[in-house]
Amino acid sequence: MRTDETPEVTIVIPAYNAGRTISAALQSVFAQTYRHYEVIVVDDGSTDGTAAELAGLQRGMPGLRVTRIQHYKSLYERQQRY
């Protein structure tokens, strides 16, 4: 059952070492007139301060969800984990 709080669209943004660009990307999304969405940023183990940038952005962007995963250099390396 859909409620007014249930987003109709989920926007997933992958980020790896995107500290310099993630703010502009998110500002573009949040500037849209359509409002029935949620935004999830998946930080792929960034080492450049992306996590800190996202933490600061979360305070001013309600509805922004951030998840962080471990970065793997190759698909093979990722598959060996499971």
Backbone atoms as SQL, in Angstrom:
CREATE TABLE atoms (id INTEGER PRIMARY KEY, chain TEXT, resi INTEGER, resn TEXT, atom TEXT, x REAL, y REAL, z REAL);
INSERT INTO atoms VALUES
  (1, 'A', 1, 'MET', 'N', 0.838, -1.175, 0.000),
  (2, 'A', 1, 'MET', 'CA', 0.000, 0.000, 0.000),
  (3, 'A', 1, 'MET', 'C', 0.890, 1.248, 0.000),
  (4, 'A', 2, 'ARG', 'N', 0.595, 2.183, -0.855),
  (5, 'A', 2, 'ARG', 'CA', 1.385, 3.394, -0.979),
  (6, 'A', 2, 'ARG', 'C', 0.844, 4.484, -0.057),
  (7, 'A', 3, 'THR', 'N', 1.763, 5.154, 0.618),
  (8, 'A', 3, 'THR', 'CA', 1.391, 6.320, 1.416),
  (9, 'A', 3, 'THR', 'C', 2.097, 7.528, 0.820),
  (10, 'A', 4, 'ASP', 'N', 1.768, 8.707, 1.288),
  (11, 'A', 4, 'ASP', 'CA', 2.421, 9.909, 0.784),
  (12, 'A', 4, 'ASP', 'C', 3.920, 9.920, 1.070),
  (13, 'A', 5, 'GLU', 'N', 4.345, 9.188, 2.092),
  (14, 'A', 5, 'GLU', 'CA', 5.759, 9.154, 2.439),
  (15, 'A', 5, 'GLU', 'C', 6.544, 8.118, 1.634),
  (16, 'A', 6, 'THR', 'N', 5.853, 7.223, 0.954),
  (17, 'A', 6, 'THR', 'CA', 6.529, 6.194, 0.183),
  (18, 'A', 6, 'THR', 'C', 7.036, 6.781, -1.132),
  (19, 'A', 7, 'PRO', 'N', 8.356, 6.724, -1.377),
  (20, 'A', 7, 'PRO', 'CA', 8.870, 7.294, -2.621),
  (21, 'A', 7, 'PRO', 'C', 8.448, 6.462, -3.832),
  (22, 'A', 8, 'GLU', 'N', 8.187, 7.145, -4.928),
  (23, 'A', 8, 'GLU', 'CA', 7.848, 6.464, -6.169),
  (24, 'A', 8, 'GLU', 'C', 9.098, 6.077, -6.945),
  (25, 'A', 9, 'VAL', 'N', 10.187, 6.791, -6.697),
  (26, 'A', 9, 'VAL', 'CA', 11.437, 6.583, -7.432),
  (27, 'A', 9, 'VAL', 'C', 12.583, 6.490, -6.431),
  (28, 'A', 10, 'THR', 'N', 13.485, 5.564, -6.673),
  (29, 'A', 10, 'THR', 'CA', 14.718, 5.474, -5.892),
  (30, 'A', 10, 'THR', 'C', 15.878, 5.816, -6.805),
  (31, 'A', 11, 'ILE', 'N', 16.668, 6.795, -6.404),
  (32, 'A', 11, 'ILE', 'CA', 17.848, 7.198, -7.161),
  (33, 'A', 11, 'ILE', 'C', 19.049, 6.654, -6.412),
  (34, 'A', 12, 'VAL', 'N', 19.817, 5.784, -7.079),
  (35, 'A', 12, 'VAL', 'CA', 21.006, 5.201, -6.471),
  (36, 'A', 12, 'VAL', 'C', 22.225, 5.797, -7.170),
  (37, 'A', 13, 'ILE', 'N', 23.107, 6.391, -6.386),
  (38, 'A', 13, 'ILE', 'CA', 24.308, 7.014, -6.923),
  (39, 'A', 13, 'ILE', 'C', 25.522, 6.272, -6.385),
  (40, 'A', 14, 'PRO', 'N', 26.257, 5.566, -7.260),
  (41, 'A', 14, 'PRO', 'CA', 27.498, 4.934, -6.808),
  (42, 'A', 14, 'PRO', 'C', 28.589, 5.996, -6.706),
  (43, 'A', 15, 'ALA', 'N', 29.426, 5.896, -5.690),
  (44, 'A', 15, 'ALA', 'CA', 30.489, 6.881, -5.513),
  (45, 'A', 15, 'ALA', 'C', 31.778, 6.187, -5.091),
  (46, 'A', 16, 'TYR', 'N', 32.837, 6.460, -5.813),
  (47, 'A', 16, 'TYR', 'CA', 34.170, 5.992, -5.418),
  (48, 'A', 16, 'TYR', 'C', 35.126, 7.158, -5.611),
  (49, 'A', 17, 'ASN', 'N', 35.682, 7.638, -4.516),
  (50, 'A', 17, 'ASN', 'CA', 36.562, 8.800, -4.533),
  (51, 'A', 17, 'ASN', 'C', 35.915, 9.962, -5.277),
  (52, 'A', 18, 'ALA', 'N', 34.687, 10.274, -4.869),
  (53, 'A', 18, 'ALA', 'CA', 33.896, 11.321, -5.521),
  (54, 'A', 18, 'ALA', 'C', 33.767, 12.562, -4.645),
  (55, 'A', 19, 'GLY', 'N', 34.707, 12.760, -3.762),
  (56, 'A', 19, 'GLY', 'CA', 34.627, 13.883, -2.834),
  (57, 'A', 19, 'GLY', 'C', 34.489, 15.229, -3.512),
  (58, 'A', 20, 'ARG', 'N', 35.113, 15.399, -4.673),
  (59, 'A', 20, 'ARG', 'CA', 35.056, 16.689, -5.376),
  (60, 'A', 20, 'ARG', 'C', 33.766, 16.879, -6.161),
  (61, 'A', 21, 'THR', 'N', 33.056, 15.800, -6.498),
  (62, 'A', 21, 'THR', 'CA', 31.909, 15.914, -7.399),
  (63, 'A', 21, 'THR', 'C', 30.561, 15.526, -6.781),
  (64, 'A', 22, 'ILE', 'N', 30.577, 14.856, -5.643),
  (65, 'A', 22, 'ILE', 'CA', 29.328, 14.313, -5.101),
  (66, 'A', 22, 'ILE', 'C', 28.364, 15.427, -4.674),
  (67, 'A', 23, 'SER', 'N', 28.876, 16.525, -4.176),
  (68, 'A', 23, 'SER', 'CA', 28.010, 17.622, -3.753),
  (69, 'A', 23, 'SER', 'C', 27.221, 18.177, -4.939),
  (70, 'A', 24, 'ALA', 'N', 27.873, 18.412, -6.056),
  (71, 'A', 24, 'ALA', 'CA', 27.191, 18.946, -7.245),
  (72, 'A', 24, 'ALA', 'C', 26.156, 17.955, -7.763),
  (73, 'A', 25, 'ALA', 'N', 26.490, 16.672, -7.735),
  (74, 'A', 25, 'ALA', 'CA', 25.544, 15.652, -8.201),
  (75, 'A', 25, 'ALA', 'C', 24.290, 15.643, -7.329),
  (76, 'A', 26, 'LEU', 'N', 24.478, 15.690, -6.031),
  (77, 'A', 26, 'LEU', 'CA', 23.332, 15.660, -5.122),
  (78, 'A', 26, 'LEU', 'C', 22.525, 16.957, -5.166),
  (79, 'A', 27, 'GLN', 'N', 23.199, 18.077, -5.305),
  (80, 'A', 27, 'GLN', 'CA', 22.470, 19.344, -5.425),
  (81, 'A', 27, 'GLN', 'C', 21.596, 19.341, -6.667),
  (82, 'A', 28, 'SER', 'N', 22.070, 18.735, -7.733),
  (83, 'A', 28, 'SER', 'CA', 21.282, 18.630, -8.962),
  (84, 'A', 28, 'SER', 'C', 20.031, 17.792, -8.734),
  (85, 'A', 29, 'VAL', 'N', 20.180, 16.687, -8.023),
  (86, 'A', 29, 'VAL', 'CA', 19.026, 15.830, -7.739),
  (87, 'A', 29, 'VAL', 'C', 18.015, 16.568, -6.869),
  (88, 'A', 30, 'PHE', 'N', 18.480, 17.179, -5.788),
  (89, 'A', 30, 'PHE', 'CA', 17.573, 17.830, -4.845),
  (90, 'A', 30, 'PHE', 'C', 16.974, 19.127, -5.399),
  (91, 'A', 31, 'ALA', 'N', 17.486, 19.630, -6.506),
  (92, 'A', 31, 'ALA', 'CA', 16.934, 20.832, -7.132),
  (93, 'A', 31, 'ALA', 'C', 15.754, 20.513, -8.050),
  (94, 'A', 32, 'GLN', 'N', 15.476, 19.245, -8.260),
  (95, 'A', 32, 'GLN', 'CA', 14.375, 18.863, -9.142),
  (96, 'A', 32, 'GLN', 'C', 13.029, 19.254, -8.542),
  (97, 'A', 33, 'THR', 'N', 12.061, 19.502, -9.395),
  (98, 'A', 33, 'THR', 'CA', 10.731, 19.860, -8.911),
  (99, 'A', 33, 'THR', 'C', 9.932, 18.627, -8.495),
  (100, 'A', 34, 'TYR', 'N', 10.233, 17.490, -9.072),
  (101, 'A', 34, 'TYR', 'CA', 9.578, 16.238, -8.689),
  (102, 'A', 34, 'TYR', 'C', 10.113, 15.834, -7.324),
  (103, 'A', 35, 'ARG', 'N', 9.249, 15.520, -6.389),
  (104, 'A', 35, 'ARG', 'CA', 9.675, 15.278, -5.002),
  (105, 'A', 35, 'ARG', 'C', 9.429, 13.868, -4.474),
  (106, 'A', 36, 'HIS', 'N', 8.801, 13.009, -5.223),
  (107, 'A', 36, 'HIS', 'CA', 8.464, 11.676, -4.702),
  (108, 'A', 36, 'HIS', 'C', 9.603, 10.692, -4.969),
  (109, 'A', 37, 'TYR', 'N', 10.759, 10.967, -4.379),
  (110, 'A', 37, 'TYR', 'CA', 11.926, 10.114, -4.575),
  (111, 'A', 37, 'TYR', 'C', 12.722, 9.992, -3.284),
  (112, 'A', 38, 'GLU', 'N', 13.577, 8.998, -3.282),
  (113, 'A', 38, 'GLU', 'CA', 14.580, 8.859, -2.228),
  (114, 'A', 38, 'GLU', 'C', 15.928, 8.770, -2.926),
  (115, 'A', 39, 'VAL', 'N', 16.978, 9.174, -2.237),
  (116, 'A', 39, 'VAL', 'CA', 18.317, 9.150, -2.800),
  (117, 'A', 39, 'VAL', 'C', 19.199, 8.295, -1.899),
  (118, 'A', 40, 'ILE', 'N', 19.848, 7.322, -2.510),
  (119, 'A', 40, 'ILE', 'CA', 20.777, 6.451, -1.791),
  (120, 'A', 40, 'ILE', 'C', 22.134, 6.578, -2.473),
  (121, 'A', 41, 'VAL', 'N', 23.140, 6.953, -1.716),
  (122, 'A', 41, 'VAL', 'CA', 24.508, 6.993, -2.234),
  (123, 'A', 41, 'VAL', 'C', 25.238, 5.789, -1.674),
  (124, 'A', 42, 'VAL', 'N', 25.852, 5.022, -2.552),
  (125, 'A', 42, 'VAL', 'CA', 26.644, 3.863, -2.148),
  (126, 'A', 42, 'VAL', 'C', 28.111, 4.242, -2.311),
  (127, 'A', 43, 'ASP', 'N', 28.770, 4.450, -1.183),
  (128, 'A', 43, 'ASP', 'CA', 30.193, 4.794, -1.185),
  (129, 'A', 43, 'ASP', 'C', 30.990, 3.497, -1.228),
  (130, 'A', 44, 'ASP', 'N', 31.688, 3.302, -2.323),
  (131, 'A', 44, 'ASP', 'CA', 32.423, 2.061, -2.576),
  (132, 'A', 44, 'ASP', 'C', 33.826, 2.118, -1.967),
  (133, 'A', 45, 'GLY', 'N', 33.898, 2.394, -0.671),
  (134, 'A', 45, 'GLY', 'CA', 35.173, 2.375, 0.035),
  (135, 'A', 45, 'GLY', 'C', 36.104, 3.508, -0.347),
  (136, 'A', 46, 'SER', 'N', 35.575, 4.679, -0.585),
  (137, 'A', 46, 'SER', 'CA', 36.397, 5.826, -0.982),
  (138, 'A', 46, 'SER', 'C', 37.479, 6.121, 0.038),
  (139, 'A', 47, 'THR', 'N', 38.589, 6.653, -0.465),
  (140, 'A', 47, 'THR', 'CA', 39.723, 6.998, 0.400),
  (141, 'A', 47, 'THR', 'C', 40.061, 8.484, 0.334),
  (142, 'A', 48, 'ASP', 'N', 39.220, 9.271, -0.325),
  (143, 'A', 48, 'ASP', 'CA', 39.542, 10.680, -0.572),
  (144, 'A', 48, 'ASP', 'C', 38.720, 11.669, 0.236),
  (145, 'A', 49, 'GLY', 'N', 37.981, 11.242, 1.200),
  (146, 'A', 49, 'GLY', 'CA', 37.159, 12.166, 1.967),
  (147, 'A', 49, 'GLY', 'C', 35.704, 12.197, 1.525),
  (148, 'A', 50, 'THR', 'N', 35.326, 11.300, 0.629),
  (149, 'A', 50, 'THR', 'CA', 33.930, 11.232, 0.184),
  (150, 'A', 50, 'THR', 'C', 33.005, 10.998, 1.368),
  (151, 'A', 51, 'ALA', 'N', 33.387, 10.129, 2.286),
  (152, 'A', 51, 'ALA', 'CA', 32.545, 9.817, 3.447),
  (153, 'A', 51, 'ALA', 'C', 32.300, 11.061, 4.287),
  (154, 'A', 52, 'ALA', 'N', 33.323, 11.850, 4.516),
  (155, 'A', 52, 'ALA', 'CA', 33.169, 13.080, 5.308),
  (156, 'A', 52, 'ALA', 'C', 32.283, 14.083, 4.571),
  (157, 'A', 53, 'GLU', 'N', 32.469, 14.196, 3.269),
  (158, 'A', 53, 'GLU', 'CA', 31.642, 15.097, 2.463),
  (159, 'A', 53, 'GLU', 'C', 30.176, 14.683, 2.546),
  (160, 'A', 54, 'LEU', 'N', 29.915, 13.387, 2.427),
  (161, 'A', 54, 'LEU', 'CA', 28.544, 12.884, 2.490),
  (162, 'A', 54, 'LEU', 'C', 27.930, 13.110, 3.866),
  (163, 'A', 55, 'ALA', 'N', 28.718, 12.934, 4.910),
  (164, 'A', 55, 'ALA', 'CA', 28.211, 13.167, 6.267),
  (165, 'A', 55, 'ALA', 'C', 27.767, 14.615, 6.420),
  (166, 'A', 56, 'GLY', 'N', 28.535, 15.547, 5.894),
  (167, 'A', 56, 'GLY', 'CA', 28.157, 16.954, 5.955),
  (168, 'A', 56, 'GLY', 'C', 26.911, 17.242, 5.134),
  (169, 'A', 57, 'LEU', 'N', 26.809, 16.631, 3.968),
  (170, 'A', 57, 'LEU', 'CA', 25.654, 16.842, 3.097),
  (171, 'A', 57, 'LEU', 'C', 24.379, 16.268, 3.694),
  (172, 'A', 58, 'GLN', 'N', 24.503, 15.149, 4.403),
  (173, 'A', 58, 'GLN', 'CA', 23.316, 14.524, 5.006),
  (174, 'A', 58, 'GLN', 'C', 22.612, 15.456, 5.974),
  (175, 'A', 59, 'ARG', 'N', 23.367, 16.289, 6.660),
  (176, 'A', 59, 'ARG', 'CA', 22.756, 17.217, 7.629),
  (177, 'A', 59, 'ARG', 'C', 21.827, 18.214, 6.940),
  (178, 'A', 60, 'GLY', 'N', 22.132, 18.580, 5.693),
  (179, 'A', 60, 'GLY', 'CA', 21.310, 19.564, 4.998),
  (180, 'A', 60, 'GLY', 'C', 20.378, 18.988, 3.953),
  (181, 'A', 61, 'MET', 'N', 20.405, 17.680, 3.786),
  (182, 'A', 61, 'MET', 'CA', 19.580, 17.043, 2.756),
  (183, 'A', 61, 'MET', 'C', 18.768, 15.911, 3.366),
  (184, 'A', 62, 'PRO', 'N', 17.622, 16.243, 3.962),
  (185, 'A', 62, 'PRO', 'CA', 16.780, 15.191, 4.521),
  (186, 'A', 62, 'PRO', 'C', 16.371, 14.226, 3.411),
  (187, 'A', 63, 'GLY', 'N', 16.349, 12.975, 3.724),
  (188, 'A', 63, 'GLY', 'CA', 15.982, 11.977, 2.723),
  (189, 'A', 63, 'GLY', 'C', 17.174, 11.354, 2.036),
  (190, 'A', 64, 'LEU', 'N', 18.369, 11.890, 2.286),
  (191, 'A', 64, 'LEU', 'CA', 19.581, 11.308, 1.708),
  (192, 'A', 64, 'LEU', 'C', 20.043, 10.165, 2.591),
  (193, 'A', 65, 'ARG', 'N', 20.180, 8.997, 1.990),
  (194, 'A', 65, 'ARG', 'CA', 20.698, 7.830, 2.715),
  (195, 'A', 65, 'ARG', 'C', 22.060, 7.469, 2.130),
  (196, 'A', 66, 'VAL', 'N', 22.973, 7.117, 3.008),
  (197, 'A', 66, 'VAL', 'CA', 24.324, 6.762, 2.578),
  (198, 'A', 66, 'VAL', 'C', 24.669, 5.402, 3.136),
  (199, 'A', 67, 'THR', 'N', 25.233, 4.563, 2.294),
  (200, 'A', 67, 'THR', 'CA', 25.744, 3.279, 2.751),
  (201, 'A', 67, 'THR', 'C', 27.166, 3.143, 2.232),
  (202, 'A', 68, 'ARG', 'N', 27.992, 2.484, 2.996),
  (203, 'A', 68, 'ARG', 'CA', 29.401, 2.335, 2.622),
  (204, 'A', 68, 'ARG', 'C', 29.714, 0.853, 2.514),
  (205, 'A', 69, 'ILE', 'N', 30.364, 0.467, 1.429),
  (206, 'A', 69, 'ILE', 'CA', 30.774, -0.912, 1.242),
  (207, 'A', 69, 'ILE', 'C', 32.284, -0.960, 1.043),
  (208, 'A', 70, 'GLN', 'N', 32.846, -2.134, 1.213),
  (209, 'A', 70, 'GLN', 'CA', 34.276, -2.310, 1.019),
  (210, 'A', 70, 'GLN', 'C', 34.595, -2.317, -0.465),
  (211, 'A', 71, 'HIS', 'N', 35.632, -1.604, -0.854),
  (212, 'A', 71, 'HIS', 'CA', 36.044, -1.534, -2.261),
  (213, 'A', 71, 'HIS', 'C', 36.918, -2.737, -2.614),
  (214, 'A', 72, 'TYR', 'N', 36.613, -3.325, -3.745),
  (215, 'A', 72, 'TYR', 'CA', 37.426, -4.413, -4.283),
  (216, 'A', 72, 'TYR', 'C', 37.994, -3.968, -5.615),
  (217, 'A', 73, 'LYS', 'N', 39.221, -4.351, -5.894),
  (218, 'A', 73, 'LYS', 'CA', 39.869, -3.923, -7.134),
  (219, 'A', 73, 'LYS', 'C', 39.348, -4.648, -8.360),
  (220, 'A', 74, 'SER', 'N', 38.800, -5.831, -8.169),
  (221, 'A', 74, 'SER', 'CA', 38.336, -6.594, -9.330),
  (222, 'A', 74, 'SER', 'C', 37.091, -7.401, -8.977),
  (223, 'A', 75, 'LEU', 'N', 36.377, -7.807, -9.996),
  (224, 'A', 75, 'LEU', 'CA', 35.215, -8.659, -9.799),
  (225, 'A', 75, 'LEU', 'C', 35.640, -9.979, -9.164),
  (226, 'A', 76, 'TYR', 'N', 36.776, -10.512, -9.577),
  (227, 'A', 76, 'TYR', 'CA', 37.281, -11.764, -9.022),
  (228, 'A', 76, 'TYR', 'C', 37.485, -11.619, -7.512),
  (229, 'A', 77, 'GLU', 'N', 38.121, -10.541, -7.102),
  (230, 'A', 77, 'GLU', 'CA', 38.372, -10.307, -5.676),
  (231, 'A', 77, 'GLU', 'C', 37.056, -10.224, -4.903),
  (232, 'A', 78, 'ARG', 'N', 36.065, -9.562, -5.469),
  (233, 'A', 78, 'ARG', 'CA', 34.756, -9.444, -4.825),
  (234, 'A', 78, 'ARG', 'C', 34.088, -10.810, -4.688),
  (235, 'A', 79, 'GLN', 'N', 34.155, -11.628, -5.730),
  (236, 'A', 79, 'GLN', 'CA', 33.503, -12.931, -5.717),
  (237, 'A', 79, 'GLN', 'C', 34.159, -13.891, -4.717),
  (238, 'A', 80, 'GLN', 'N', 35.440, -13.733, -4.457),
  (239, 'A', 80, 'GLN', 'CA', 36.146, -14.601, -3.522),
  (240, 'A', 80, 'GLN', 'C', 35.675, -14.396, -2.093),
  (241, 'A', 81, 'ARG', 'N', 35.057, -13.269, -1.848),
  (242, 'A', 81, 'ARG', 'CA', 34.561, -12.992, -0.502),
  (243, 'A', 81, 'ARG', 'C', 33.385, -13.905, -0.152),
  (244, 'A', 82, 'TYR', 'N', 32.628, -14.321, -1.130),
  (245, 'A', 82, 'TYR', 'CA', 31.419, -15.096, -0.870),
  (246, 'A', 82, 'TYR', 'C', 31.603, -16.537, -1.144);
